Amino acid sequence: MRARVLTALTALVASALALAAAAGCMGPSDTASKVHDLRILAISADPPDYVVPASWDPNSGKPAPIPFFRIRAQLGDSPSTRRTLNWRITTCSQPNALRCEGFGSDAGVGEYLLVGEGQGVAVDGLLEVHAELGNLDQLLKLQPLIEDALKNDPYFGFGGLPLVVSVHVWADGEDIFGGKRIPFWLPIPKAYEEIKANQMPQVPDVLFDGVLALPGDVVRIKGGRYPLDVFPPDPALFETYFVPTFKGELAELHESWTYAWYTTKGYFSAETTGGWDSIMKEPLETKTMLQLPVDTTPGPFQILCVVRDGRGGETWTVRDAEFLGQ
């Protein structure tokens, strides 16, 4: 009996190793960078945060002055299908939520405000949608949400009162949600003067095997592995900023940008690059490798590079490419 068990176990291990080897040849069936189904890849708010003027009094009854926000979302879907995607963008002021729609007040989320909605078709797997927040009608409806959030926030806006932007996408019975927070920095004694509005990070310039690709260029790729990178931005663009601490002091922090890579053919390794090595005290590499498994079908595809500054700033660029085969 023991011999049979060992024989069966050996066969099982051999089978698992064979499957693993096959998977290595074919490439992973699902990774974060492989756009092959319905997903939300990035959400951007411009400006990424807001420093409320010191003259505003939350007890005055007057609406909090807020700027005009441009909201974008980059959606992904299977490149082999051309179906209609429905999308809706909402906002609410809930410190512990990234989803406004779909929760009732009994769940502790309260009301939300519709910012924009529409339909579209993902072309070669990608669809970018836009909405705007800041017209008079929206501001009048947003004010009670901000007041409610202040009331429910145990820190009364200390550390930034989050305005949540929630994205809902659905098609053919599938639906997904994504969200981001826009911090509203309220006047804080002693610390307020040092808190500056965040600036959007620079749109990444993508290098294909060391060569800069401009919007509209079609990069032709042959082979199973192809190096990509970003052109190094000016170090002066990495902002130094301050955030208040519970000790009543200010913490000085420095931006470190990361890059998330997506493709509608193959996958990336690494999927996220850049950032800061806290042990070596130096920036991490930004380069990555596009992996095109042996079963990849030749033809056009798209590459998306998303840059995030670690404090809410987020933007991206899309480049066209064509796979010529192995």
N, C-alpha and C positions, 0 to 999 in steps of 0.2 A: 504493500500500500504506500509506504514511504517513497519507494522508487517511482511509482506512478505519479504521486504528487509532485516530486521533483521534476519529472519529465514534463508534466503539464505546465509547471511553473516556468521551466526553461523555454517551452514553446511560447508561452504567453509573453515572456520578456523579449524573445526574439521577434515576435510579432509587433510588440510595441516599438522596438528599436527600428524595425523596418518602416513602420508608419512614421516615426520621427524623422528618419532619413528621407522618406518621400516628401514629408512636409518641408524639410530643409531645401529640397530641390525645387519644390513648387512655390515656396514662400508662404508666409503666414496667411491664413484665410481671413483674419480680421485684426487690424491694428488701428490705433488712433489716427495714423496718417493716411490710411487707405480709404478714400471716399468711394463707397460702394452701396450705401444705403442712406436713408433719410437721417440727417443730423444737422445740428447748429454748430458751425465751426468757429465763429467769432461774433462778438457784439461790441459795437463802438459807440460811445457818446462823446460828442465834441461841443463844448469843452468837457473834459473827463471829470472835473469836479467844480465846485463853486465856493468862493469865499464871500459869505454874506456881509454886506457893508456894516461897519460898526454902528452906524446911525440907526439901524433897524431894531425896534423894540418888539419882542415877541408878544408882549402884553398890550400893545397899542391897538390891536384889532385891525391894523393895516396888513395887507398881503405882503409876504416876504418877497422882496424883489429877486427875481431869478432871471438868468439869461435865456437866450434862445438856444436850445439844444438840437443838434442834428444827430439823429439816431440811425445807425446802419447795422445790418446783420448779414453775415455771409452764411448761406445755407448750402448744404450738400445733398445730393441724391445720386442714385445709381446712374452712371453715364450711359448705360444701355437702354434706359427708359426715358420717355419724354412725356411725363404726366404733369398735370396741373397741381401745383403746391398752393395751399391756402395758408396765409400767415396773418398773425395779429400781434401787435405790440401794445402792451399796457404798462402803466406805471402805478406804483403805490409807495407808501412810506412805512416800511416794516423792517425793523432792524435785524430780524432773524429769518427773513424770507428771500428767496431768489425767484419766486413764482407768485405773481399777483392773481392771475386768472385761475379759477378752478377751486379756490378756497373761499369758504363763506366766513362771515363774522364769527360764527360759532367755533371756528378753528383758530380764532385769534388773529386773523389777517385783515379783516375789515374790507373797506371799499377799494376799488381801483379805478383808474381813468384810462379810457381807450386813447391811444396816441396815433395809431395808424393800422390799416389792414389792407389786404389785397390778395391777388393771385399772380402766379408766374410759373414759368417752366424753366427748370434747370438745364442750361446748355452745356453739354459735355460735363455734366455733373455738378455745376456750380450756379448759384443764383444769389445776387445781392439785392437786398430790399432796403428801402429808406422810409423814414418817418421824421416828423418834426414836432418838437415840444416847446411851447412858449407863446402861443397866440393868446389873446385876451380871454377867450372862452375857456381854454385849458387852464390858465392861471387862476381863474375864479373857482374852478372845480378842484384845482390842486391845493388851494389854501387850506380847506378843512382837513385834507389828508396830512398836510405838514403839521398842522396844529395837533391832530390826533396822535401823530408819531412823536411829537415833543412830549405830549402828555404821557404816553406809554413808555418813553425811553427813560430808564432809571438814571441815566447819566445826563439827561437833558441836553443832548447834542454833543456832549464831551467826546472828542475823538471823531467827530463828523457824524451828522445825521444822514443816514442813507436814504436816498431816493432810488427805489428799485426800478429797473427797466426789465420787463419780462417779455420774452418772445415765445409765441406758440405757433407751431407749424404742424399741419396735418394733410394727409392725402391717402385715399383708398383704405380708410380704416386705421391707418397709422397716425399717431400724434405724439409730438415731443415738445418739451419745454426747455428753455434756457434763460439765464438772466445775468445781470451785472448790477453793481451798485454805483451810484453817483454820490460821493460824499458832499454834503453841505456843511461847510465849516462855519460855525456860529461864533460870534464875538466872545472871546475868552480872555479875562483879565491877565495882563502880563505876557501872555503867549500870542495874542492875536496878531500883533504887528509882524511877527516872524513867519506867520503862516501865509504862504503864497500859493496862488492858483497853479495847478499842474498844467504843463504844456504837453501837447500831444507828441509822442515820439515820432521821429522821422520815418516816413514811408521807406521800407527797406529796398535797397538796390540789390538785385539778385545776380550772383555770378554763376554762370554755367561753365564748369571746368576752367575757372579763372577769367572768363570773358563776360563782360557786363551785357545783360539782355535788357533792352528797352521795351516799354509797352508797345505791342503790335508786332514785335519780332516773333518769329517761329523758330525755336531751337530744335534742330534735328539731332536725335540721339540714337546711337547704335551701340549694342552691347548690354549686358545685364547689370552693370554697375556704373553709376555716373556721379561725379562729385559736384556738389552745389555749396555755395557760401553766400554771405552778404558782404557788400563793400563796407569796410569799417566806417561808421559815422564819426563825425568830429567829437572827440571826448568832451568838448565844452557843452555838448547837448545833453549830457548826463547830469541831471539837476541834483543839487544839494537842497534838501528840504527839512523842515522841522515839524514834529508832531508833539502834542502835549502829553505828559505822563501824569500818573495819579499822584506823584510826589509834588506836583506843581511846577515841574521843570519842563524843559524842552529837550527832546531827543533829536540829535542831528543825524540824518540818514542820507544815503546816496543812492541814486538810481542805478540799477543794473538791468539792462534789457535782455530779454529772452526771445527766442524765435521758435515758433511752432510751424512745422512743415506738413503740407498736405498734398496729395496727388490723386488724380483720377485714373492713373495706371501704376501698378506696382505699389511700393511703400517706401518709407524713409527709415534709415538707421544712421544716426539717431533721429528721433521724431521731434525732440526739443533740444535746441542748442543755445549757447550763450549763458548769461548769468554770471554769478560770482562765486569763486572758490573761497569759502570762509576760512579754510585751513591754510591754504597757500597764499591767501590775500592777493589774488590776481583774477582777471577775467577768464572765464572758461571759453573754449573754442566755439566758434559759431558755425564751422563747416559741418556738412552732413553728406550722406551718400544715398542717392536714389537707387533702389533695388528693383530690377525688372526681372521677375522669375521667367523660367523657360517657357511657360505657357502663356506669357503676355502676348496679346494680339497687337500686331503693328497698327499704327494709326495715330490720329491727333489726340492730345489730352491736355490737361491744365495742371499747373502747379500753383499752390497758394502758400505764401509766406506771411505769417502773422507776427508782428512785434508787439511785446507788452513791456511796459516800464516798471511793473511790480506795484503800482499804486493807482491803477485804474485806467491809465492811458493805453490805448490799444488801436492799432491800425494795421493795414495789410496791403499786399499787392498780388496780382495774378499775372502769370506768364504762360504763354502758349508754347506747346512743344509738340513734336511728332516723333513717335517711336518707329524706327526703320527696321527693327528686328535684331536678332542676336548675330 
